[in-house]
Amino acid sequence: MMEEQDKKPSQTSILFERYMIWGVLLLLIGALWFQHVQLLVVSCFLMALSLIIRYWKNESLERLKPQIELDRSRIFAGESFFLTCSLVNDKWLPLVWVEWEPLQRAEHVRWQDGAEHSAVIRLLWLMGYQEVKWRMEGQALKRGVYPLGRIRLRSGDGFRFAEKEMDVELMKDLYVYPSIVPVAVPSLSFVFQWGVRGTKGGIMEDPTQVSAIREYQSGDEFRRVDWQSSARTGKLQTKVFQSVVPRRLMLAIDTEGFDQAQDDVFEGMLSVIASVALAYHRQGIEVGHASSIPPSGQLTPLLDDLARLGPEGRGKENLLERLSLHGGLSAPVFYFCHNIRKEHVQWMQKHRKIASHVLFYYLEPTEWSTWLKGQAKPIQQLQGGKALESKIGLETNHHFI
């Protein structure tokens, strides 16, 4: 049987406090000394009850094994998940009651049964070597990382004269990524040239690396024809090249200019960024994050970083300098910010050779926006594209993790 109650502090009856047993022992000695039968019966009863209660209390939480399982530990905002909790009493001593109390409330998580996850859950009659399970469905309303594995167990004797509690860390965190919105991302193939500095577009191929030779097909360029193989086989053969440098993209997020009053604006920008990363990932482009996440074919590290990111604490970090020092500008960079500032323009003027790799996306225009001309665009230009597929969370489990 399981009930939900409000949180209650740990309590122990004054008659069964740690040192009260010595008082009962003195009462028993006095009853023997004065040969008082009624007092002897009462003192023997209290002594036996004290020993039973102390033993029951001390052993109540021993070999008690809690466990939490998430059907999905990483989801996008707005998606639902299931939390399965289990408790095993791996000893012969039965427990009349056990309380399960989450130590930290999962903010911005709505539970389908209408109860707060911070409510105390009471389990009644957990017999020896018995396991009890229950399941809750929740919906993540907002991006963040929510520790669901920090719990407090409380139990004691069957009369609840004395009780004991312990804190348990089960290391179960729920990562909620920014919500996915429709975006229209530019084709990088015609804007940037991977691994090559300058303003030319297109992805270059290394003609010294041939991955295969196949028969000529309609539309193949004649410069790719392998004339020696064609003469040997009697049919036109085409060389198939593979790119030497993988296609990569870096995302930089400048948090300066955001405050608590603009929380919704900041969350909206992160939703666009996550959607852009997902869109390019589906095109086979490796995406990284300037916070130290290198470009990779896996999106999980980047999305985890977005789930933890807050508008405070990183505002003074010069991301452009950091990228240039650590080689981050060897790939195109999408720089997302609240607005274009003077230091951005100064950096672009100072590093003209690598500045062509940076494309700014801002939320609010400033006088400095016009200085960067075609390399600074409002973030609204990325929004309103084709809607991404539904059930993104399922894809997260199978492809990103």
C-alpha positions, 0 to 999 in steps of 0.5 A, a space after each residue: 500500500 502506498 500513500 502520499 503525505 506532506 513532509 514530516 521531520 524525523 521524530 522519536 518518542 521521549 520514552 525511547 530516546 537514546 539514553 532513556 533505556 538507562 532510566 528504565 534500567 534504574 526503574 527495574 533495579 528499584 522494583 527488584 530492590 523494593 520487591 514491588 510486583 506491579 512496578 516490576 511488571 511495568 519495568 520489564 515490559 518497558 525494558 523489553 519494548 525498548 530493546 525491541 524498538 531500538 533493534 527495529 529502529 537500528 535495523 530498519 534501513 539496513 539492506 534496504 535497496 532503493 533504485 530509480 530508472 528513467 525510460 529516457 534520461 535525455 529529452 527535449 523540453 515539452 516531452 514526457 518521460 517515465 520514472 520507475 522507482 523500486 525499493 527492496 527490503 533485503 532482510 527478514 525483518 519486516 517494515 510496517 512503514 517506510 517513507 521515500 522523500 525526494 530531497 530536491 524538487 524537480 522544477 519545471 517538471 509536471 507530474 501527470 498524477 497532479 502530485 508534486 515530486 517533493 511529496 513524501 511517499 509512504 510505503 506500508 507493510 514492506 515484508 522481508 525480502 519483498 520488492 515494491 515498485 511504482 511508476 510516475 509519468 512526468 513532462 519536462 516544461 523547461 530546459 535544465 538538468 534535474 537531479 531525480 536520484 537524491 532521496 531520503 529514506 525514513 523508517 523505524 519500529 512498527 509503533 513509530 516510537 522511534 525512527 531513523 533516516 538516511 540520504 541516498 544519492 542514486 546519480 539519476 539526472 534528467 537532462 532536458 534540452 531546449 525545445 525544437 523549433 522550425 528553422 531554415 539553416 543556410 547551406 554551408 557548402 556554398 558559403 564556406 570552404 572547410 579547412 581553407 582560409 579566404 572567402 571562396 565557397 564550396 567544399 574542396 576535394 583532394 584529387 590525390 585521394 581516390 576512394 573508388 572508380 566506377 562507370 561513367 554516369 550521366 552528369 559526371 564531370 569529364 575532369 573526373 574521368 580516369 582515362 587509363 582505366 577507361 582505355 583498359 576496360 573499354 568503357 568510361 570510368 569516373 574517379 570518386 573522391 572523398 574529402 580530406 577535411 570533414 565538414 564541421 561547424 562551431 557554435 559560440 554562445 555569448 551570454 552577455 546582455 541577458 538578465 533574469 527579466 529576459 529569461 524567455 528570450 534567452 530560452 528562445 535563442 537556445 531553442 533556435 541554436 539546438 534546432 540549428 545543431 540538429 538540422 546540420 547534424 542530419 546533413 552529416 556536418 560535425 557540430 561543436 560548441 565553443 565551451 570546449 565541446 569539439 565538433 563531433 558526429 555525436 550531438 549529446 555532449 553539445 546538447 548536454 552543455 546547452 541543458 546546463 548553460 545559464 545566462 549568468 557567469 559567462 558574460 565576460 568571457 571573450 569567446 572569439 579570442 578563445 576560439 582563435 587561440 585554441 584553433 576553433 576557427 579552423 571551421 565555420 563559426 556561428 556566433 550567437 549573441 544578444 547584440 553586436 558590440 564594439 569589441 566584436 567589430 574590433 576583433 573582426 578588424 584585427 583578425 581579418 584573415 580568419 574573420 571570414 569564418 565567423 557569422 554573427 546572429 544577433 537578437 537586437 540590432 545596434 549601431 555596430 551591426 551595420 559595420 559587419 555587413 553580410 557577416 551579421 544577421 538577425 537570428 529571426 532569419 533562421 526561424 520559420 523554416 520547415 518543421 523538424 520531425 516529431 518524436 525527437 526524444 526517440 531519436 535522441 536515445 538511438 542516435 545521440 547517446 
